[in-house]
């Protein structure tokens, strides 16, 4: 995967000549030209090299179709949970933990993030590295950056980060693969997250989150630490509710805006002994046996920084617990 220093520039320089007879999806588009100009002016890329690169980039209708489909989060919690909390995923998590026990212990010691949470993230994201995506990252980010107006700015930013990443790491940008949205490797980092949080946890001089579980484990743990993970802190508490003002306590969005005491006045009662002045989020989810009410603490909020979804955070938390219990029973 890695190229020796200087080979990336040589590769890009040769693309224009080698693909001159091919029809390009993007190379001649005005918005791509503007993007190339920006990369040249502000980031030191040679325009002719990027022109050559974009003759190889392909617009993928399958990517546009995929991002337009309803996501898992459109499902109610009772159905969403079934996707991720399965016997197979739990057992594979136990196996992954056993295989990488020393690395996970070092990550927990270094970053303060429990091993089971790191395992759970990788399990939810890619089934422990088995499903990392088959789209070329550059195709995904270009397709969404130039042909998906609702989030074009975001994906063009990620495309910029991806090209910077490729140059920094001396990798061929045409070879790296990921999800239809451009998420990469075992932990499914977007390029900006890779550049900000990925770490060389095995100290081999190269960050590889695609096929190196040591770097993937360290990178997930570092992501959580940087986003404020509280070592030894709880994640979420089950709550009981009563009265006519319960709905006033529901959190709109992901940021905590009410304290435990304020929610208690609205009819929310935690099953745990939480400090009255603690800021928490409050959610109602449709469970298999009726409505469930949850109070998210700081670490719950941190998990939503990885994926901005309440159900995602709860699934990660519950899978982590199941993996820890199953490992202790084996």
Buried (B, 14 or more C-beta within 10 A) or exposed (E): EBBEEEEBBEBBBEBBEEBEEEEBBBBEBEEBBEBBEEBBEEEEBBEBBBBBBBBBBBBBEEBBEBBEEEEEEEBEBBEBBEEBBBEEBBBBBBBBBEEBEEBBEBBBEBBBBBBBBBBBBBBBBBBBBEEBBEBBBBBBBBBBBBBBEEBBEBBBBBBBBBBBBBBEBBBBBBEBBBBBBBBBBBBBBBBBBBBEBBBBBBEEEBBBBBEBBBBBBBBBBBBBBEBEBBEEEBBBBEBEBEEEEBEBBBBEEBEBEBBBEBBBEBBBBBEEEBEEEBBBBBBBBEBEEEEBBBBBBBBBBBBBBBBEBBBBBBBBBBBBBBBBEBBEEE
